[in-house]
Amino acid sequence: MASVFFSLMFLSVIGYFCWYLVVKSEDTIDSSYNARLDTFSTRVVRGEIRGKNGEVLARTVEDEEGNETREYPYSNLFAHVAGYSDAGTTGLEAAANQYLLSTHLSLLEQVDNEMKEVKNPGDNVVTTLDPYLQQLAYDALGDYNGACVIMEPGTGKILAMVSKPDFNPNTVAADWEYLISEENEEANLLNRATQGLYPPGSTFKLLTTLEYIRENPESWGSYQYECEGSMKYGDSVMSCYEGHVHGVLDLRLSLANSCNTSFATIGQTLDLDRFHSLCESFLFNQALPLPEGMEYRQSSFVLDGSSGLSERVQTSIGQGRTMISPLHNAMIVSAIANGGTLMSPYVMERVESAGGKVVKQFMPESAGKLLSASEAETLTDFMVAVVNEGTSPSLQSDAYQVAGKTGSAEFNSNKEDSHAWFVGFAPAENPEIVVSIIYENGGTGGSVATKGAKKIFEGYFSR
């Protein structure tokens, strides 16, 4: 009886060990309390990070002596979003660390490799990133510092994310001292798409417009303003771009022409506490619904009922102390493009074993209804007017209709210095992609930024 009892105990322990290895070990690996995750690298070859169609963005290669090196075939192209793993881990290398150092080979294969003293191949992470669109965005930024995000509004998939200046993740360890030195003022390691905060400039007029519509549900359609190129408020003067006189405008054409004086006038009529609440509902001063491990900085909006006239006026046109990241701006426009519903952005599509078996599938998730379908339709109509009748005529195309908004965001007291913004989507009637792009010190959004956006839209719709 004793031998039977101990045999059953032994089988139970073996059974539990197998169950734990196959079923529960992943939970332990994934736990934030597991500080020894990287020790798995002694038994597992770090898996690959791949593009949406299987393109290898990061992989581990081994030399004749068995030394492992992390290799990034696209060099600088995916630097920030893919990240690096040679001097700490960033980007997807950090966010997907638990998957890349896990293995889902069969138990027999794992035991066989253990006996042969051979490492198990780690799981591979397939992303939503499209190398073709990533290259388009990279080329569109050219020699400017800045960032570009391309999203799929109906799902939240991030198709491309570029930040410049960049770095080569293949040589980041060798370049580390310079990259972090005081003499390097470029902040190459900063992912400007998620961590860069900028004044939104006139792209923010989308939210000023929405607040005016909400406060004047019965009368906004009869709004009328006569622009004379400039206006006084208090002891200051507000001017439209280059003093341009827009003449008589309704609300739609005020946005289409990005009329500063019209929006400065609107801003003085708004209930500032309600405006503050609207902006917080659009995730200013809030945590963004992003995947765990994606580093970002919160956007900020400080205008409220206690704010003075100058801040009220400046904020209404996207200046003042309002700050936003390119990704957040893309999210706002994605909600408009998606009928009012914001889909949570994500980059990881699925996790596959070395043999190609799907281990984990990531699915689109709604982050909530930010505006009604009718409000989204109205703003889309206004953004189409920006292209067809306003500041972005170069984006007109017979093949597709763009809905967009330009922005020139002043960042110091010299009014000649401004960042150039464009946010928008296409086709307007059935949106497939959202583009958010900013050029640091790029001047006006209607020139520099729309040229970059045009390259992206043309490239997307011509392939």
N, C-alpha and C positions, 0 to 999 in steps of 0.2 A: 504493500500500500504506500509506503514511504517513497519508493522509487517512482510510482505512478504520480504521487503528489508533486514531487520535485520536477518530474518531466512536464507536468501540466504548467507548473510555475515557470519553467524555462521557456516553454512554448508561448506562454502569455507575455513574457518579457520580450521575446523576439517579435511577437505579433505587435505589441505596443510600439516597439522600436521602428518597425516597418511602417505602421500607421502614422507615427509621428513624423518620420522622414518624408513620407509622401504627402500627408495632409496638413499637419500642424507646423512643420518647420518653417514654412513661408511666413506664417503669422509672427513667429519669433524673429525671423530675419527682418521683416518689415517694421518691427517695433522700434519706435524712437528711443527706447531705453537700451537697445542693443548697441553698445558703444564699440563692439568688436566686429562690425560688419565687414570692414576692409580685410580682416584676417581670412575671409573666405577666398581672397585672391591667391592664397597659398594652395588652394585645392581646385579653384575654378579659373578658367581663362575668361577674362572679362568679355562679355558679349558685344555684338555690334549694335551701333545706332544706324538706322537706315531711313532713307527717304520714303515717301508714300508708295513709290513703285519698286522699292527694294534697293535703291541706290545706297551704297555704303558711305555713310558720313563719318563714321569712326569705327576703327577695328584694332585688334591687337595682333601684331606680327611678332614672329619669333626668329631669331638668328640661329646660326649653326651651333652656337654654344648654349642655346636655350634661353637666352635673354629676351625678355618681352618688352616691346615698345608699343605705345599707343600711337596709331597713325590716323591722320585726317586727310583723306584723299582730295578734298576740296579746299585744303589750306584755309585761307582767310574767309572764304565765302560764308561758312556757317559758324564762324568763330564764337559769337556770343550765345547763340541759341543752342548749339551743340555743346559748347563749353570746352573744358579741358580737364585732365585728370593727373597731370604731372606735377602741379604745384598747388595741391589741394584739388577740389573738384568744384566746377561751376556748371551752369546751364543744365542740359539734359544729362550730362555725365554725373551731376549731383542728384538731380531729381529722379533719375532712373537707376541710381546706384544699386538699389535693392534687387532690381530685376536683372541687371547686367551681371551681378555676382551670384545669381541663383542658377540652378541647373535643373532641367526637367527631363533629363535622360531617364530611361527606365532604371529601376532599382538594380537589375542584373548588370546593366552597362556601367552604372556607377560603382558597383562592387568590383567588376572586372578592371575598371580603370584604377581603382584604389590598389588592387593587387599588383597591377603593372606599374604603379607609382606614376601614373599619367594623369594630368589634370582633366577635369571634366569641362567641356565647352559650356560657357554661360549662355543664358537666354538672350535673344536679340530683341531690341525694341524698334518697332516700325512706327515711324512718326507720320504726321499729317503734312510734313514739309515737302514742297515741290521744288526740286533743284532748278527747274526751268524758270519758275516765278522768282525764286531766290536770286537767280542771276539777273533777271529783269530789274528787280528792285535794287540790287547792288549797282548795276550799271546806271540806273536812273538817278541815283544819288551822286554819281560821278566823283569829283574831287571834294565835294562838300562834306563837312561833318554834319551828322544828323541821323535820322532813323526812318525806317519804312516798315509798316505792318500790312500784310495782305491777309484778309480773313474771308471765310465763307459764312455769310450772315445767317443762313438757315440752320447751321450746325454748330458754329463756334470754332470750327477747325482753323488753326493758324496755318496758312499755306506758305507764308514767307515772313521772315523777321530779320531785318538787317540793321546794324548799327555801325556808324563810322565816326571816328577812326577805329580801325580794327587791329587785329594782331594775328600772328600765325600760331595756331595751337600746337603745331608740330615742333616749334622751337620755343615754346613759352617758358620752359625751365631754363634754357640758356639765356633767354632775354629778360628773365624775371627782374633782375636788379635794375635794369633800365626802366622797365614798365612801371615799377613802383617808386622810382626815384623822383626827387623834387624837380630835377631838371626836365623831366617829361611832363609837360603841361597839357597833354592831349587827352588824358584819362582814357587810354585805349581799352582798358578792361571793363569800363562802365558800359552796360547794355542800355543805351539811350532809349531804346524802344520801350522798355519797362521801368527803367530807373531814372531816365532823364525827365525833368520837370520844366515846362516852358509855359510862358503866357500863351493862351490859346488864340489870341488875336480875334479876327472876325469869324473864325469857325465857331466861336462861342455864341454868336448871334442866333444860332439855331435854338439855343435854350432861352435866350431873351425873347425870341419870337414865340416860342411855346408858352412861356409864362404870360406874355401879353394876351395870347389867344385864350388861355385858361381864365384870366381875370376879366376878359371881355367876350364871353361866349356868344353874345347876341350881336355885338357891334364891331368886332374886329374886321369883318369884311368890308366895312365902310371907312376904315382908317384912311386918312389922307394927310400927306405932309408935303410942303413945298421946300425943297432944298435949295439954298442959296450959296452953297459951298462952304459956309462956316456959320457958327452961332456962338453967342456969348452965354456962359453960365457962371454966375458969381463974378469973380475977377479974372476968369480964364476964358479961353476961346477954343472951341472944338472945330476942327476942319475935316472935310472929306479929303480923300487922297488927291494930292496936288491941287487942292481947292476946287475940285471938279463940281460944277453946278448940275445936279441931277434933275432939277425941276420938280414937277408934281409927281408924287409917288404914292402908291397904295402899299400895303404891308408886304405883298409878294415882291414888288419891284424894289422896295427898300432893301430886302435881303438879296435880291438878284444883283443889285448895284452896290451892295455892301455900304450903304449910305450911313456914315458915322453920325451925322447930325440927326438923322431920323431916329436912329437907335439911342442916341443920347437923350433925345426928347422922350422916347418911349420909356427909357430907364428911370426918368424922373417921375413917371406916373405909377410905377409898380409898387406893390406891397412887398417890402424888402424881406419881411419874415416869411412870407409865402414863397418868394423867390429863393430864399435860402433853403427852404424845405424841398422845393423842386430840385435844386441842384444836389442836395444830399440824396434824394431818391434816384438821381442819376450817378450816384456813387462818389461824389466829391466828399472828402473827409471820411470816407468809408473804406473798409477792406474790399478789395476787388475779388470776384469769384474766379480765382485762378487756380491752376493745379498746385498741389503741395510741392514745394521746392522751387517754384518759379519766383525769383526775387524781383521785387518791384517797390516803388515808392508811391504812397497815397497822393492823389491829387488834392488840391486845397481850394476852398471857397470860403471867404471870410465876411462877405457883405451880409449885413443884417439890419434890423430896424434902427440901430444906433449909429449907422454909418453916415458920414457927411455927404454933402452934395458932390464934391469932386470924386470921391470913391464910388459913389452911386453911378455917376456918368461914365467914368473910366471902366468900371466893371461891366456895364451894359454892352460895351463894344469889345469886350474880351481883354482888356488891359487891367489896370489896378493890381491887386495881389493874387488874382486867380492863377493857379498853376495846374498843368495837366500833362500826362505822359502821352506819347504817340499811341500806345496800346489802348489807353482809356478813351482817347478820342475815336479810335477805330470802333470800340465797343458801343459808344453812343450812336455813331452812324449805323452800326450793324443793327441796333434795335429799331431805328427808323426804317431801315431796309427790310427788316423782318416783320413788318406790320405792328411794331411796338414791343415785341418780345425780345429780350436779350438772351442769347445763348452763351453759356459760360465758355470762354476761350479754352482750348486745349491743344496740346502738341503731340501727345502720345496716342497713337491709334490702337496698337495692340502689342502684346508681348508674345513671342514665339520661342519654342524650344529650338535647339540646334538642328533638330530634324524637321522643323517647319510646322510643328503642331501649335495651334493657338492656345496659349496658357491663360491669357487675360485679354479681354476686349474692352476698350474704353468707348463709352457711348455718349452722344450729345445730351446735355442737360440744360434745362431752362433756368436762367437766373432771375426770372420774374418779368412781369409786364411793366415796362417803364412808361409807356404812353399808349393811348388807345389806337385802334386801327385807323380811325378817321383822322386823328392827329398825325399819325405817321404818313397817311396819304397826303395830307395838306403840306407837311414839311417836304415830302418827296416832290410834290408839284412845285414848291418854291425852289428847291434845289435844282430841278430841271430848268427853271427860269434862269438860274445862275449861269448855266451853260448856254442856253439858247438866246437869252436876252441880256445877260449881265457880264460878270467879270471873267468868265472862262470860255469865250467863243472858240478857242483853239481845241477844245475837247469835243466839238461837234463832229458827228460821224454819221454816215449813211448806214453803217453796219450795226450800230448799237447806240442807245441813248444813255448818256451819263447824267447822274444827279450828283451835284457836288457843292462844295463851299470852299472858297479860298480864305486865306488869312495872312495878314502881315502883322507880326507880333513884335512891338518895340520892347527892347530889353534893357535900355538905359536911357539917359536923358537926351541923347542925340537921336532925334526923330529919323535920321537917315539910316540908323542901325536897326534892322529888324530881321526876325526869322521868317521864312516863307513856308506857309502851311497849305496843304490841300487835303481835304477829306471828302470821300464820295463813294459811289457804287454804280454798278452797271450789270446788266441792262436795268434801267429805271423801273420798267414794268414787271420784271421778274429777276431780281438781283441775284447774281452769282458770286461776285466778289466785291469786297470793300477794300478801299485803299486809304491809308493814313500815312502821309509823308511830310517830313519837315526838313528844311535846309537851314542850318544854323547860319545866321548872318547872310541869308540868301536874298534879302530884299523883299519884293512883293510876291504874295502867293499867286496872283493872277498871271505872273510871267514865269518865274523859275519853277515853282511847284507844279503848276499845271503842265508844263513841258515834261517834267518827270512822270507825272500821273499818266499823261498821254502815251508815253512809251510803254508803260505797264499795261494799260487797257488795250492798246493796239497789239502788243505781244500776246496777251491772253486770248483775244478774240481772233487772232490770225493763225494760231497753231492748229 
